[in-house]
């Protein structure tokens, strides 16, 4: 793994931890759309291309998450990390949150 990859992987882990640590009742709340985008990028970065059976009609949350992940099919893990960080940083900047 090269130095640039180490840098983005380190930054990715840092941003993931800070996004997860945002207070559930805090003033800066990502929209459901943003949460799904971040989820999809997170799974692509961690697990690669979507796999497993698509959840059924009655598992709406599972279905939305699966679809969010599948939107990034074919994206490299490195690029998914970069996009996750950029998306989270944009959200933080708009809401005055330090990540």
PDB file as gemmi writes it, atoms N, CA and C in Angstrom:
CRYST1    1.000    1.000    1.000  90.00  90.00  90.00 P 1                      
ATOM      1  N   UNK A   1       0.856  -1.177   0.000  1.00  0.00           N  
ATOM      2  CA  UNK A   1       0.000   0.000   0.000  1.00  0.00           C  
ATOM      3  C   UNK A   1       0.893   1.228   0.000  1.00  0.00           C  
ATOM      4  N   UNK A   2       0.630   2.183  -0.876  1.00  0.00           N  
ATOM      5  CA  UNK A   2       1.433   3.390  -0.962  1.00  0.00           C  
ATOM      6  C   UNK A   2       1.072   4.395   0.112  1.00  0.00           C  
ATOM      7  N   UNK A   3       1.913   5.420   0.206  1.00  0.00           N  
ATOM      8  CA  UNK A   3       1.695   6.453   1.228  1.00  0.00           C  
ATOM      9  C   UNK A   3       0.378   7.191   1.025  1.00  0.00           C  
ATOM     10  N   UNK A   4       0.026   7.503  -0.226  1.00  0.00           N  
ATOM     11  CA  UNK A   4      -1.236   8.210  -0.497  1.00  0.00           C  
ATOM     12  C   UNK A   4      -2.432   7.366  -0.057  1.00  0.00           C  
ATOM     13  N   UNK A   5      -2.378   6.064  -0.306  1.00  0.00           N  
ATOM     14  CA  UNK A   5      -3.464   5.176   0.101  1.00  0.00           C  
ATOM     15  C   UNK A   5      -3.554   5.117   1.619  1.00  0.00           C  
ATOM     16  N   UNK A   6      -2.387   5.075   2.288  1.00  0.00           N  
ATOM     17  CA  UNK A   6      -2.382   5.086   3.749  1.00  0.00           C  
ATOM     18  C   UNK A   6      -3.026   6.358   4.273  1.00  0.00           C  
ATOM     19  N   UNK A   7      -2.735   7.482   3.619  1.00  0.00           N  
ATOM     20  CA  UNK A   7      -3.297   8.766   4.046  1.00  0.00           C  
ATOM     21  C   UNK A   7      -4.811   8.784   3.912  1.00  0.00           C  
ATOM     22  N   UNK A   8      -5.338   8.330   2.781  1.00  0.00           N  
ATOM     23  CA  UNK A   8      -6.783   8.371   2.584  1.00  0.00           C  
ATOM     24  C   UNK A   8      -7.458   7.350   3.494  1.00  0.00           C  
ATOM     25  N   UNK A   9      -6.840   6.208   3.699  1.00  0.00           N  
ATOM     26  CA  UNK A   9      -7.427   5.196   4.589  1.00  0.00           C  
ATOM     27  C   UNK A   9      -7.485   5.722   6.014  1.00  0.00           C  
ATOM     28  N   UNK A  10      -6.437   6.398   6.434  1.00  0.00           N  
ATOM     29  CA  UNK A  10      -6.399   6.976   7.780  1.00  0.00           C  
ATOM     30  C   UNK A  10      -7.447   8.074   7.927  1.00  0.00           C  
ATOM     31  N   UNK A  11      -7.531   8.948   6.939  1.00  0.00           N  
ATOM     32  CA  UNK A  11      -8.516  10.035   6.980  1.00  0.00           C  
ATOM     33  C   UNK A  11      -9.931   9.466   6.942  1.00  0.00           C  
ATOM     34  N   UNK A  12     -10.152   8.448   6.126  1.00  0.00           N  
ATOM     35  CA  UNK A  12     -11.455   7.795   6.030  1.00  0.00           C  
ATOM     36  C   UNK A  12     -11.885   7.267   7.398  1.00  0.00           C  
ATOM     37  N   UNK A  13     -11.015   6.533   8.068  1.00  0.00           N  
ATOM     38  CA  UNK A  13     -11.347   5.974   9.382  1.00  0.00           C  
ATOM     39  C   UNK A  13     -11.643   7.081  10.391  1.00  0.00           C  
ATOM     40  N   UNK A  14     -10.888   8.163  10.323  1.00  0.00           N  
ATOM     41  CA  UNK A  14     -11.096   9.299  11.220  1.00  0.00           C  
ATOM     42  C   UNK A  14     -12.467   9.937  10.973  1.00  0.00           C  
ATOM     43  N   UNK A  15     -12.801  10.158   9.719  1.00  0.00           N  
ATOM     44  CA  UNK A  15     -14.081  10.792   9.371  1.00  0.00           C  
ATOM     45  C   UNK A  15     -15.247   9.874   9.707  1.00  0.00           C  
ATOM     46  N   UNK A  16     -15.124   8.589   9.441  1.00  0.00           N  
ATOM     47  CA  UNK A  16     -16.179   7.632   9.785  1.00  0.00           C  
ATOM     48  C   UNK A  16     -16.470   7.708  11.285  1.00  0.00           C  
ATOM     49  N   UNK A  17     -15.424   7.694  12.091  1.00  0.00           N  
ATOM     50  CA  UNK A  17     -15.603   7.746  13.549  1.00  0.00           C  
ATOM     51  C   UNK A  17     -16.287   9.042  13.977  1.00  0.00           C  
ATOM     52  N   UNK A  18     -15.922  10.138  13.367  1.00  0.00           N  
ATOM     53  CA  UNK A  18     -16.515  11.427  13.753  1.00  0.00           C  
ATOM     54  C   UNK A  18     -17.959  11.555  13.294  1.00  0.00           C  
ATOM     55  N   UNK A  19     -18.267  11.027  12.129  1.00  0.00           N  
ATOM     56  CA  UNK A  19     -19.666  11.050  11.653  1.00  0.00           C  
ATOM     57  C   UNK A  19     -20.523  10.183  12.568  1.00  0.00           C  
ATOM     58  N   UNK A  20     -20.024   9.003  12.924  1.00  0.00           N  
ATOM     59  CA  UNK A  20     -20.780   8.112  13.813  1.00  0.00           C  
ATOM     60  C   UNK A  20     -20.971   8.727  15.194  1.00  0.00           C  
ATOM     61  N   UNK A  21     -20.049   9.598  15.593  1.00  0.00           N  
ATOM     62  CA  UNK A  21     -20.106  10.204  16.924  1.00  0.00           C  
ATOM     63  C   UNK A  21     -20.993  11.456  16.989  1.00  0.00           C  
ATOM     64  N   UNK A  22     -21.529  11.889  15.855  1.00  0.00           N  
ATOM     65  CA  UNK A  22     -22.420  13.057  15.890  1.00  0.00           C  
ATOM     66  C   UNK A  22     -23.605  12.752  16.791  1.00  0.00           C  
ATOM     67  N   UNK A  23     -23.947  13.661  17.699  1.00  0.00           N  
ATOM     68  CA  UNK A  23     -25.077  13.412  18.595  1.00  0.00           C  
ATOM     69  C   UNK A  23     -26.390  13.258  17.814  1.00  0.00           C  
ATOM     70  N   UNK A  24     -27.163  12.255  18.177  1.00  0.00           N  
ATOM     71  CA  UNK A  24     -28.433  11.983  17.499  1.00  0.00           C  
ATOM     72  C   UNK A  24     -29.409  13.145  17.618  1.00  0.00           C  
ATOM     73  N   UNK A  25     -29.259  13.941  18.674  1.00  0.00           N  
ATOM     74  CA  UNK A  25     -30.163  15.076  18.860  1.00  0.00           C  
ATOM     75  C   UNK A  25     -29.447  16.409  18.663  1.00  0.00           C  
ATOM     76  N   UNK A  26     -28.286  16.366  18.033  1.00  0.00           N  
ATOM     77  CA  UNK A  26     -27.505  17.586  17.802  1.00  0.00           C  
ATOM     78  C   UNK A  26     -28.097  18.435  16.694  1.00  0.00           C  
ATOM     79  N   UNK A  27     -27.595  19.654  16.552  1.00  0.00           N  
ATOM     80  CA  UNK A  27     -28.125  20.573  15.545  1.00  0.00           C  
ATOM     81  C   UNK A  27     -27.790  20.176  14.107  1.00  0.00           C  
ATOM     82  N   UNK A  28     -26.705  19.440  13.897  1.00  0.00           N  
ATOM     83  CA  UNK A  28     -26.300  19.030  12.548  1.00  0.00           C  
ATOM     84  C   UNK A  28     -26.723  17.589  12.310  1.00  0.00           C  
ATOM     85  N   UNK A  29     -27.790  17.427  11.562  1.00  0.00           N  
ATOM     86  CA  UNK A  29     -28.305  16.096  11.260  1.00  0.00           C  
ATOM     87  C   UNK A  29     -28.305  15.862   9.752  1.00  0.00           C  
ATOM     88  N   UNK A  30     -27.590  14.839   9.296  1.00  0.00           N  
ATOM     89  CA  UNK A  30     -27.626  14.536   7.864  1.00  0.00           C  
ATOM     90  C   UNK A  30     -29.021  14.046   7.462  1.00  0.00           C  
ATOM     91  N   UNK A  31     -29.424  14.388   6.264  1.00  0.00           N  
ATOM     92  CA  UNK A  31     -30.708  13.917   5.749  1.00  0.00           C  
ATOM     93  C   UNK A  31     -30.635  12.409   5.525  1.00  0.00           C  
ATOM     94  N   UNK A  32     -31.789  11.780   5.372  1.00  0.00           N  
ATOM     95  CA  UNK A  32     -31.812  10.345   5.072  1.00  0.00           C  
ATOM     96  C   UNK A  32     -31.081  10.061   3.763  1.00  0.00           C  
ATOM     97  N   UNK A  33     -31.229  10.955   2.796  1.00  0.00           N  
ATOM     98  CA  UNK A  33     -30.550  10.798   1.509  1.00  0.00           C  
ATOM     99  C   UNK A  33     -29.029  10.797   1.700  1.00  0.00           C  
ATOM    100  N   UNK A  34     -28.541  11.723   2.524  1.00  0.00           N  
ATOM    101  CA  UNK A  34     -27.106  11.793   2.783  1.00  0.00           C  
ATOM    102  C   UNK A  34     -26.639  10.569   3.570  1.00  0.00           C  
ATOM    103  N   UNK A  35     -27.427  10.141   4.543  1.00  0.00           N  
ATOM    104  CA  UNK A  35     -27.067   8.940   5.307  1.00  0.00           C  
ATOM    105  C   UNK A  35     -26.933   7.736   4.385  1.00  0.00           C  
ATOM    106  N   UNK A  36     -27.845   7.590   3.435  1.00  0.00           N  
ATOM    107  CA  UNK A  36     -27.779   6.465   2.507  1.00  0.00           C  
ATOM    108  C   UNK A  36     -26.568   6.576   1.586  1.00  0.00           C  
ATOM    109  N   UNK A  37     -26.259   7.787   1.137  1.00  0.00           N  
ATOM    110  CA  UNK A  37     -25.083   7.976   0.284  1.00  0.00           C  
ATOM    111  C   UNK A  37     -23.818   7.591   1.056  1.00  0.00           C  
ATOM    112  N   UNK A  38     -23.699   8.086   2.281  1.00  0.00           N  
ATOM    113  CA  UNK A  38     -22.534   7.754   3.104  1.00  0.00           C  
ATOM    114  C   UNK A  38     -22.468   6.254   3.383  1.00  0.00           C  
ATOM    115  N   UNK A  39     -23.621   5.647   3.651  1.00  0.00           N  
ATOM    116  CA  UNK A  39     -23.672   4.205   3.897  1.00  0.00           C  
ATOM    117  C   UNK A  39     -23.150   3.441   2.678  1.00  0.00           C  
ATOM    118  N   UNK A  40     -23.651   3.798   1.497  1.00  0.00           N  
ATOM    119  CA  UNK A  40     -23.233   3.114   0.275  1.00  0.00           C  
ATOM    120  C   UNK A  40     -21.740   3.247   0.025  1.00  0.00           C  
ATOM    121  N   UNK A  41     -21.213   4.451   0.221  1.00  0.00           N  
ATOM    122  CA  UNK A  41     -19.775   4.670   0.038  1.00  0.00           C  
ATOM    123  C   UNK A  41     -18.966   3.910   1.094  1.00  0.00           C  
ATOM    124  N   UNK A  42     -19.467   3.907   2.325  1.00  0.00           N  
ATOM    125  CA  UNK A  42     -18.806   3.181   3.409  1.00  0.00           C  
ATOM    126  C   UNK A  42     -18.703   1.694   3.081  1.00  0.00           C  
ATOM    127  N   UNK A  43     -19.808   1.101   2.673  1.00  0.00           N  
ATOM    128  CA  UNK A  43     -19.819  -0.340   2.364  1.00  0.00           C  
ATOM    129  C   UNK A  43     -18.931  -0.644   1.163  1.00  0.00           C  
ATOM    130  N   UNK A  44     -18.940   0.225   0.155  1.00  0.00           N  
ATOM    131  CA  UNK A  44     -18.086   0.005  -1.012  1.00  0.00           C  
ATOM    132  C   UNK A  44     -16.619   0.085  -0.602  1.00  0.00           C  
ATOM    133  N   UNK A  45     -16.291   1.034   0.270  1.00  0.00           N  
ATOM    134  CA  UNK A  45     -14.914   1.177   0.738  1.00  0.00           C  
ATOM    135  C   UNK A  45     -14.484  -0.012   1.586  1.00  0.00           C  
ATOM    136  N   UNK A  46     -15.357  -0.502   2.418  1.00  0.00           N  
ATOM    137  CA  UNK A  46     -15.024  -1.601   3.330  1.00  0.00           C  
ATOM    138  C   UNK A  46     -15.152  -2.982   2.677  1.00  0.00           C  
ATOM    139  N   UNK A  47     -16.203  -3.186   1.887  1.00  0.00           N  
ATOM    140  CA  UNK A  47     -16.537  -4.530   1.412  1.00  0.00           C  
ATOM    141  C   UNK A  47     -16.457  -4.722  -0.098  1.00  0.00           C  
ATOM    142  N   UNK A  48     -16.187  -3.663  -0.848  1.00  0.00           N  
ATOM    143  CA  UNK A  48     -16.162  -3.783  -2.302  1.00  0.00           C  
ATOM    144  C   UNK A  48     -17.575  -3.832  -2.871  1.00  0.00           C  
ATOM    145  N   UNK A  49     -17.698  -4.408  -4.054  1.00  0.00           N  
ATOM    146  CA  UNK A  49     -18.993  -4.443  -4.737  1.00  0.00           C  
ATOM    147  C   UNK A  49     -20.058  -5.166  -3.928  1.00  0.00           C  
ATOM    148  N   UNK A  50     -21.283  -4.693  -4.097  1.00  0.00           N  
ATOM    149  CA  UNK A  50     -22.428  -5.252  -3.390  1.00  0.00           C  
ATOM    150  C   UNK A  50     -22.520  -6.758  -3.652  1.00  0.00           C  
ATOM    151  N   UNK A  51     -22.870  -7.489  -2.605  1.00  0.00           N  
ATOM    152  CA  UNK A  51     -23.047  -8.934  -2.723  1.00  0.00           C  
ATOM    153  C   UNK A  51     -24.152  -9.356  -1.770  1.00  0.00           C  
ATOM    154  N   UNK A  52     -24.614 -10.564  -1.964  1.00  0.00           N  
ATOM    155  CA  UNK A  52     -25.724 -11.063  -1.162  1.00  0.00           C  
ATOM    156  C   UNK A  52     -27.044 -10.778  -1.846  1.00  0.00           C  
ATOM    157  N   UNK A  53     -28.067 -11.406  -1.341  1.00  0.00           N  
ATOM    158  CA  UNK A  53     -29.401 -11.249  -1.917  1.00  0.00           C  
ATOM    159  C   UNK A  53     -29.982  -9.893  -1.549  1.00  0.00           C  
ATOM    160  N   UNK A  54     -30.678  -9.301  -2.502  1.00  0.00           N  
ATOM    161  CA  UNK A  54     -31.354  -8.030  -2.245  1.00  0.00           C  
ATOM    162  C   UNK A  54     -32.503  -8.297  -1.269  1.00  0.00           C  
ATOM    163  N   UNK A  55     -32.623  -7.476  -0.216  1.00  0.00           N  
ATOM    164  CA  UNK A  55     -33.711  -7.668   0.739  1.00  0.00           C  
ATOM    165  C   UNK A  55     -35.084  -7.600   0.075  1.00  0.00           C  
ATOM    166  N   UNK A  56     -36.017  -8.292   0.662  1.00  0.00           N  
ATOM    167  CA  UNK A  56     -37.367  -8.369   0.118  1.00  0.00           C  
ATOM    168  C   UNK A  56     -38.163  -7.086   0.299  1.00  0.00           C  
ATOM    169  N   UNK A  57     -39.342  -7.097  -0.242  1.00  0.00           N  
ATOM    170  CA  UNK A  57     -40.236  -5.951  -0.264  1.00  0.00           C  
ATOM    171  C   UNK A  57     -40.581  -5.437   1.132  1.00  0.00           C  
ATOM    172  N   UNK A  58     -40.646  -6.321   2.110  1.00  0.00           N  
ATOM    173  CA  UNK A  58     -41.063  -5.911   3.452  1.00  0.00           C  
ATOM    174  C   UNK A  58     -39.917  -5.404   4.320  1.00  0.00           C  
ATOM    175  N   UNK A  59     -38.700  -5.505   3.817  1.00  0.00           N  
ATOM    176  CA  UNK A  59     -37.536  -4.965   4.527  1.00  0.00           C  
ATOM    177  C   UNK A  59     -37.109  -3.690   3.813  1.00  0.00           C  
ATOM    178  N   UNK A  60     -37.859  -2.622   4.027  1.00  0.00           N  
ATOM    179  CA  UNK A  60     -37.611  -1.373   3.307  1.00  0.00           C  
ATOM    180  C   UNK A  60     -36.248  -0.767   3.648  1.00  0.00           C  
ATOM    181  N   UNK A  61     -35.881  -0.764   4.913  1.00  0.00           N  
ATOM    182  CA  UNK A  61     -34.592  -0.186   5.301  1.00  0.00           C  
ATOM    183  C   UNK A  61     -33.457  -0.976   4.644  1.00  0.00           C  
ATOM    184  N   UNK A  62     -33.532  -2.295   4.724  1.00  0.00           N  
ATOM    185  CA  UNK A  62     -32.520  -3.142   4.096  1.00  0.00           C  
ATOM    186  C   UNK A  62     -32.449  -2.928   2.596  1.00  0.00           C  
ATOM    187  N   UNK A  63     -33.601  -2.770   1.976  1.00  0.00           N  
ATOM    188  CA  UNK A  63     -33.669  -2.553   0.538  1.00  0.00           C  
ATOM    189  C   UNK A  63     -33.013  -1.226   0.159  1.00  0.00           C  
ATOM    190  N   UNK A  64     -33.314  -0.159   0.901  1.00  0.00           N  
ATOM    191  CA  UNK A  64     -32.717   1.152   0.625  1.00  0.00           C  
ATOM    192  C   UNK A  64     -31.194   1.110   0.813  1.00  0.00           C  
ATOM    193  N   UNK A  65     -30.741   0.424   1.851  1.00  0.00           N  
ATOM    194  CA  UNK A  65     -29.297   0.320   2.091  1.00  0.00           C  
ATOM    195  C   UNK A  65     -28.623  -0.472   0.972  1.00  0.00           C  
ATOM    196  N   UNK A  66     -29.221  -1.571   0.577  1.00  0.00           N  
ATOM    197  CA  UNK A  66     -28.673  -2.396  -0.501  1.00  0.00           C  
ATOM    198  C   UNK A  66     -28.567  -1.581  -1.785  1.00  0.00           C  
ATOM    199  N   UNK A  67     -29.628  -0.839  -2.104  1.00  0.00           N  
ATOM    200  CA  UNK A  67     -29.625  -0.019  -3.316  1.00  0.00           C  
ATOM    201  C   UNK A  67     -28.585   1.105  -3.241  1.00  0.00           C  
ATOM    202  N   UNK A  68     -28.421   1.699  -2.048  1.00  0.00           N  
ATOM    203  CA  UNK A  68     -27.418   2.755  -1.877  1.00  0.00           C  
ATOM    204  C   UNK A  68     -26.015   2.194  -2.116  1.00  0.00           C  
ATOM    205  N   UNK A  69     -25.767   1.002  -1.631  1.00  0.00           N  
ATOM    206  CA  UNK A  69     -24.474   0.359  -1.827  1.00  0.00           C  
ATOM    207  C   UNK A  69     -24.279  -0.006  -3.298  1.00  0.00           C  
ATOM    208  N   UNK A  70     -25.320  -0.541  -3.929  1.00  0.00           N  
ATOM    209  CA  UNK A  70     -25.186  -1.002  -5.317  1.00  0.00           C  
ATOM    210  C   UNK A  70     -24.945   0.152  -6.299  1.00  0.00           C  
ATOM    211  N   UNK A  71     -25.284   1.384  -5.911  1.00  0.00           N  
ATOM    212  CA  UNK A  71     -25.034   2.540  -6.783  1.00  0.00           C  
ATOM    213  C   UNK A  71     -23.542   2.766  -7.027  1.00  0.00           C  
ATOM    214  N   UNK A  72     -22.711   2.191  -6.196  1.00  0.00           N  
ATOM    215  CA  UNK A  72     -21.266   2.400  -6.293  1.00  0.00           C  
ATOM    216  C   UNK A  72     -20.547   1.185  -6.864  1.00  0.00           C  
ATOM    217  N   UNK A  73     -21.320   0.266  -7.440  1.00  0.00           N  
ATOM    218  CA  UNK A  73     -20.782  -0.945  -8.052  1.00  0.00           C  
ATOM    219  C   UNK A  73     -19.640  -0.578  -9.002  1.00  0.00           C  
ATOM    220  N   UNK A  74     -18.516  -1.272  -8.874  1.00  0.00           N  
ATOM    221  CA  UNK A  74     -17.382  -1.050  -9.767  1.00  0.00           C  
ATOM    222  C   UNK A  74     -16.414   0.035  -9.300  1.00  0.00           C  
ATOM    223  N   UNK A  75     -16.797   0.816  -8.312  1.00  0.00           N  
ATOM    224  CA  UNK A  75     -15.929   1.870  -7.790  1.00  0.00           C  
ATOM    225  C   UNK A  75     -14.828   1.217  -6.946  1.00  0.00           C  
ATOM    226  N   UNK A  76     -13.609   1.716  -7.089  1.00  0.00           N  
ATOM    227  CA  UNK A  76     -12.524   1.178  -6.275  1.00  0.00           C  
ATOM    228  C   UNK A  76     -12.732   1.567  -4.816  1.00  0.00           C  
ATOM    229  N   UNK A  77     -12.140   0.805  -3.936  1.00  0.00           N  
ATOM    230  CA  UNK A  77     -12.246   1.107  -2.504  1.00  0.00           C  
ATOM    231  C   UNK A  77     -11.611   2.456  -2.196  1.00  0.00           C  
ATOM    232  N   UNK A  78     -10.494   2.737  -2.852  1.00  0.00           N  
ATOM    233  CA  UNK A  78      -9.805   4.010  -2.665  1.00  0.00           C  
ATOM    234  C   UNK A  78     -10.716   5.176  -3.052  1.00  0.00           C  
ATOM    235  N   UNK A  79     -11.378   5.061  -4.199  1.00  0.00           N  
ATOM    236  CA  UNK A  79     -12.270   6.130  -4.652  1.00  0.00           C  
ATOM    237  C   UNK A  79     -13.478   6.257  -3.729  1.00  0.00           C  
ATOM    238  N   UNK A  80     -13.995   5.144  -3.248  1.00  0.00           N  
ATOM    239  CA  UNK A  80     -15.130   5.194  -2.318  1.00  0.00           C  
ATOM    240  C   UNK A  80     -14.727   5.917  -1.032  1.00  0.00           C  
ATOM    241  N   UNK A  81     -13.522   5.656  -0.552  1.00  0.00           N  
ATOM    242  CA  UNK A  81     -13.035   6.359   0.644  1.00  0.00           C  
ATOM    243  C   UNK A  81     -12.923   7.855   0.375  1.00  0.00           C  
ATOM    244  N   UNK A  82     -12.358   8.204  -0.768  1.00  0.00           N  
ATOM    245  CA  UNK A  82     -12.200   9.625  -1.128  1.00  0.00           C  
ATOM    246  C   UNK A  82     -13.564  10.322  -1.204  1.00  0.00           C  
ATOM    247  N   UNK A  83     -14.521   9.666  -1.850  1.00  0.00           N  
ATOM    248  CA  UNK A  83     -15.851  10.271  -1.981  1.00  0.00           C  
ATOM    249  C   UNK A  83     -16.559  10.360  -0.630  1.00  0.00           C  
ATOM    250  N   UNK A  84     -16.382   9.365   0.217  1.00  0.00           N  
ATOM    251  CA  UNK A  84     -16.982   9.411   1.556  1.00  0.00           C  
ATOM    252  C   UNK A  84     -16.438  10.621   2.309  1.00  0.00           C  
ATOM    253  N   UNK A  85     -15.118  10.768   2.319  1.00  0.00           N  
ATOM    254  CA  UNK A  85     -14.478  11.879   3.033  1.00  0.00           C  
ATOM    255  C   UNK A  85     -14.950  13.215   2.470  1.00  0.00           C  
ATOM    256  N   UNK A  86     -14.961  13.354   1.147  1.00  0.00           N  
ATOM    257  CA  UNK A  86     -15.381  14.612   0.522  1.00  0.00           C  
ATOM    258  C   UNK A  86     -16.834  14.932   0.843  1.00  0.00           C  
ATOM    259  N   UNK A  87     -17.705  13.938   0.795  1.00  0.00           N  
ATOM    260  CA  UNK A  87     -19.127  14.134   1.090  1.00  0.00           C  
ATOM    261  C   UNK A  87     -19.333  14.538   2.547  1.00  0.00           C  
ATOM    262  N   UNK A  88     -18.658  13.850   3.445  1.00  0.00           N  
ATOM    263  CA  UNK A  88     -18.772  14.158   4.873  1.00  0.00           C  
ATOM    264  C   UNK A  88     -18.203  15.540   5.183  1.00  0.00           C  
ATOM    265  N   UNK A  89     -17.074  15.886   4.564  1.00  0.00           N  
ATOM    266  CA  UNK A  89     -16.480  17.202   4.789  1.00  0.00           C  
ATOM    267  C   UNK A  89     -17.387  18.319   4.265  1.00  0.00           C  
ATOM    268  N   UNK A  90     -18.036  18.079   3.132  1.00  0.00           N  
ATOM    269  CA  UNK A  90     -18.979  19.066   2.591  1.00  0.00           C  
ATOM    270  C   UNK A  90     -20.142  19.276   3.565  1.00  0.00           C  
ATOM    271  N   UNK A  91     -20.694  18.194   4.083  1.00  0.00           N  
ATOM    272  CA  UNK A  91     -21.764  18.274   5.067  1.00  0.00           C  
ATOM    273  C   UNK A  91     -21.299  19.061   6.301  1.00  0.00           C  
ATOM    274  N   UNK A  92     -20.120  18.724   6.791  1.00  0.00           N  
ATOM    275  CA  UNK A  92     -19.577  19.376   7.988  1.00  0.00           C  
ATOM    276  C   UNK A  92     -19.391  20.873   7.760  1.00  0.00           C  
ATOM    277  N   UNK A  93     -18.887  21.227   6.607  1.00  0.00           N  
ATOM    278  CA  UNK A  93     -18.665  22.635   6.275  1.00  0.00           C  
ATOM    279  C   UNK A  93     -19.988  23.393   6.226  1.00  0.00           C  
ATOM    280  N   UNK A  94     -20.996  22.800   5.602  1.00  0.00           N  
ATOM    281  CA  UNK A  94     -22.313  23.446   5.507  1.00  0.00           C  
ATOM    282  C   UNK A  94     -22.974  23.643   6.866  1.00  0.00           C  
ATOM    283  N   UNK A  95     -22.665  22.768   7.825  1.00  0.00           N  
ATOM    284  CA  UNK A  95     -23.330  22.795   9.121  1.00  0.00           C  
ATOM    285  C   UNK A  95     -22.419  23.263  10.265  1.00  0.00           C  
ATOM    286  N   UNK A  96     -21.219  23.709   9.932  1.00  0.00           N  
ATOM    287  CA  UNK A  96     -20.315  24.207  10.964  1.00  0.00           C  
ATOM    288  C   UNK A  96     -19.867  23.157  11.950  1.00  0.00           C  
ATOM    289  N   UNK A  97     -19.703  21.935  11.475  1.00  0.00           N  
ATOM    290  CA  UNK A  97     -19.279  20.822  12.320  1.00  0.00           C  
ATOM    291  C   UNK A  97     -17.829  20.497  11.990  1.00  0.00           C  
ATOM    292  N   UNK A  98     -17.028  20.265  13.005  1.00  0.00           N  
ATOM    293  CA  UNK A  98     -15.638  19.900  12.782  1.00  0.00           C  
ATOM    294  C   UNK A  98     -15.522  18.379  12.727  1.00  0.00           C  
ATOM    295  N   UNK A  99     -15.016  17.907  11.607  1.00  0.00           N  
ATOM    296  CA  UNK A  99     -14.749  16.468  11.502  1.00  0.00           C  
ATOM    297  C   UNK A  99     -13.336  16.319  11.104  1.00  0.00           C  
TER     298      UNK A  99                                                      
END                                                                             
